[in-house]
Amino acid sequence: MLKTITNKLFYIIFMLLLISLISFIAIHLAPSSFFGAGELNPNMTKEAIAKLQHIYGLDKPLYMQYFDWVINIVRLDFGISFVTGQDVSSEIFKRLPITLFINVITLVFVFLISLYLGIKSALFYEKKEDYFIRQLSLVSFSMPSFYLALMFIIFFSINLELFPIAGVHSVEEKEGIENILDMAWHLTLPISVVIFGGLGSMIIYIRSLSLEILKSDYYYFALSRGIKKRVLLRFYILPNLLPPIITLLGLSLPGIIGGSVILESIFAIDGMGQLFFMSALSRDYPIIMGILIITAFLTLLGNMVADLVLLKLNPYMKRG
């Protein structure tokens, strides 16, 4: 196991370097820049723009800029924001917890709900339950997240007035359990949007896998011996479903984290996704590049955890 973890860590480091290089090149190939807006300002002289570029190290050759940036990343120093003048690391890590919380809660609920509905759809093959679950999964799969978020806001927040439209906390300051309940009340709607949007493909995938297991010879043999369905579910269906589901969850991490950009912008959640969106509009490249690296690291870390869980579930898998 130690050798596997070591190899995975080296793989993460290599991929981070590759992602950082691609991100750095893509940012510098962008057609406009933050200082380009200053060139259109008649009150901003060329000397002032050159001074700012020197302060941020943008007057150096590209390879030196990249080398300095990578060295600073190792020290968790992502530079200074062009817009606010604040430290990028503090700006990102201040907003990271709420984004991680939403994504972790989403993954857990997507896993549990899709596992239940997928298996139930397979067990009730071609019956009313199967038809309803399939239609639900197709709606989830085809519904854009931003459109679903607007529908939820109109129905639950404006018409029924059950949940707040935006934010994480109420205007009045609360403490203790009241603060936790207030936060849960505000986050119910955005988390529900992400969960519903992530169910579609997962339910279809689990249903397909479950049908293959239900048609297998070993399942028919166990059924013929009079084993109860609850035992069959626990010892025959679930052990064969978990490895591919965990793999799919690991692969779905980039989409879930990327969806935070739209979700947090719509619901005005002060998370990393909203910060990325606002920074992209203002061409605040230090923050954009910092968020890209942190998102890539979290995605690679999640995939590594998924691989280690697979090794735990199936010790006969090749370790390497």
N, C-alpha and C positions, 0 to 999 in steps of 0.2 A: 504493500500500500504506500509506503514511504517513497519508493522509487516512482510509482505512478504519480503521486502528488508533485514530486520534484520535476518530472517530465512535463506535467501540466503547467507548472509555474514557468518553466523555460518557454513553453509554447505561448503562454500569455504575454511574456516579455517580448518575444519576437513579433507577435501579432500587434502589440501596442506600438512598437517601433514602426512597423509597416503602416499601420493606420495613421500614426502621427505624420509620417512622410506624405501620405496621400492627402491628408487633411490640410497640411501646410501648403502643398502645391496647389490644391483646389482653391484655397482662400486667396492665394496670391495671383491666381489666374482669373479671379472675379473681375468683371468689367468696371466696377466702381469701388471706391474705398471711403473710409471715414474722412480722410483729409481732402478727398476730392470735393466734398461739400464746401470746405473752407476756401477752395480756389474760386468758387462762385460768389463768395462774399467780398464785396468791394472794400470792406474794412479790414480784411485779413490780408496782410502783406505776404509776399513770397518768403521773406526772411523769417516771419513768424511761423509759417508752415514748416520751413526747413528746420527751425529750432525744435518744434514739436516732434518732427521725425527723428531728430538726433536724440531727443530725450527718450523716446520709445525704441531707439535702436533700429529704426527703419531705414537709415541711410547706409547700413552695412550691406555687404553682399548677401545674397539669399542663403548660401550655404552656412555663413557665419550666424545669420539670424536663426536658422533651423538648429544649429549646434547649440547656441545659447539657450534656445527654447527647450530643447530636450534636457539639457543640464538642469534648468530650472524646474522642469516637470518632476525630475527625480526628487527634488527638494520640496515638492508640492507647492511650488511658486509659479503661478500661471500669469504673472505680470500685473499690470495696472490697467484698469478699465479706461477706455478712451472717453467715455461719456461721464461717468461719475468720479473718476480719479481715485476710486477705492481699490483695495486689493481684490483681485479676481477670486482668489481662493476663498476668502471670507465671504464674498458675495455668493459663491456657488454652494459652499458647505452650509451656509445659513438656510438655504432653500432646499437642500438635498433631503433632509429627513422626511418632509411631507410627501415628496415625490416617491421616495422609497416605501413609505408606509402605504400609499395608495396602490403601488404596483405589487407589493407583497400580499396585501389583502385581496387584490384582484386575482392573482395567481392561485391563491388558496381556494377562493370561492369558485373560480372557473374550473379548477381541478375537481372539486367535490360535486358541483352541480352537473357538470358534463359527464362525469363518471356515472352518477346515478341515472341521469336521463338516457345516456347512451346504452347502458346495460338494460334498462327498462324497455327501451325501444326495440332492442334485439329480442328480449324475452317475449314481448307481445308483437312479434313480427306479423305485419299485414293486418293488424287490428286497429281499433280506434286510437289506442294510446300511441302506437307506432306512427300512425298518420299525423296525429297532433304534434308529436315531438319532432318529426321530420319537417313539418311546416314551420314550427318555431325556429328550428335550426337554420332553415333557408332564409327566413326573415332576418335573423341575426347576422347571417353570413353576407347578405346583400345590402344591409342597411349601413350607410356611411355614418361614422361616429359623430360628426358635427351635426348632421341632420337629426340623428337620434337624440343628441343632447338638447337641441332646440325644441324638439317635440316633448321631451320630459320636462323642460322648463315651462313650456306653455301649459301643459296638462297638470303637472303636480305642483308647480310654484305659483302660476298665475291664476289658473281656473280653480283648483282645489285648495290652494294656499297651504299645502302641507309642509313644504320644505323651502328653505331660503334659495334665492336665485343665485347668489354668488358669495364668495368669501369662505373662510374657515371658522371664524368666531363671530359672535354677535357684537354689537357696539358696546353693550354693557359688559364690563369686566367680571368674570366669574372665576371661582377657585375650586380646587378639589374635584369631586365627582361631578359637580355641575359643569365645570369647564370641559371635562371629558365627554359628557352627554351632549353638551352644546356643539362640540367639535364633530361628534358622531352624527348629529342632526344635520349639520352643514355638509358633511361629506357623503351622506347616504345617496344623494342624487348623482353626483359625479361618479362615485364608485359603481353604482348600479348601471350607469351608461357603459362603463368599460367592461364590466362583467357580461352584460347582455351582448355587447359587440364581440366578445371573445368566445362565446359559447358555440356559435354556429359550426365552424370547422372542427372543433374538438368533439362535439356530439356526433357528427357524421363519421369521424374517424373511429371513435370508440364503438359506435354501432356496427361499423363494418368489421372491426376486429372481433367483437363479441359474436357476430353471426358466424364467423369462421370457426370460433371455438365451439359454438353450439352445434356445428355440423361435423365436428371432428370425431374420429373413432373412439378416442379415449373418453370423451364426454358421453357418447352413447353407451359405452361399456359401463361407466360409472352409474349412469341413469338406469341401466338394466338391472343393476345390483340392488336397486331400491334406495340408493343414497338420497337423503333429503336435499331439496333445492338450496336450502341455506348453506349446507355443507359444500355442495357443488360450487356455489357462488364464491365461497371463501377460499377453497383449496384448489379449484380447477379454473375458474374464470379470472378472478382478480390477480393471481400470480402471473398469469400469461398476459394480462392487460397492462400491468404497471410499467414494465420496461419501455415499451414503445410510447406510452403516454408521457412518461418523464422525459424521454428524448424530445418529443414534440413540444413539451412545455419549455424546455431549454432553448429550442429553436424559435419559439414564439416571443422570447424576451425582447429582442430588438423592436418588434412591432408594438408591444405593450408600452415599452419605455418611450418609443417615438410618438405614440398616441398621446402621451402626456402633454406634448406641445399644444395640440389642439384643445384637449380637455381643460387644461389649466388656464388657457387663454379665454375660453368661453365662460368658465365658472369663476374667473378672477381669483384663482388659487395662487398664492405666492410660492410657487414651486420652481424647480429647475426648468420645467418645460416652458413656463411663462417667461422666465428670464431669457431662455434661448430665443423665443419668438421676438421679444422686445429688442434683444441685442442684434438679431438679424435685420430688423427694420432700421436700426441706427448704425449698422456696419461696425458694431463693437467687436472686432475680431478677437481680441484676447479672451473675452468671455465665451464667444462661439467655439473657439478652439479648445478651451478648457472643458466646456461641457461635452464636446465630442469625445475627448480623451476619457473623461470620467464615465460617460455612457458606454464607451467601448470596453472599459475595464470591468464595469458591472455586468455587461453582457457576457464577456469571456469568463468572469468569475462564476456567473450563474450556470454557464455551460459546463464548467469544471465540476461544480457541485452536482449537477445532473449526472455527469459521467461517474462520479464517485458513488452516488446512490445506486446507479445501475450495477456497478461492481459489487456493491453490498447485496443487492437483490439477486444477482447472478454471479457467483464467485467463479464460474467456469469461463467467464469472458476473458479474453486475452488481456493481460496487464502489460502496459507499456507506455 
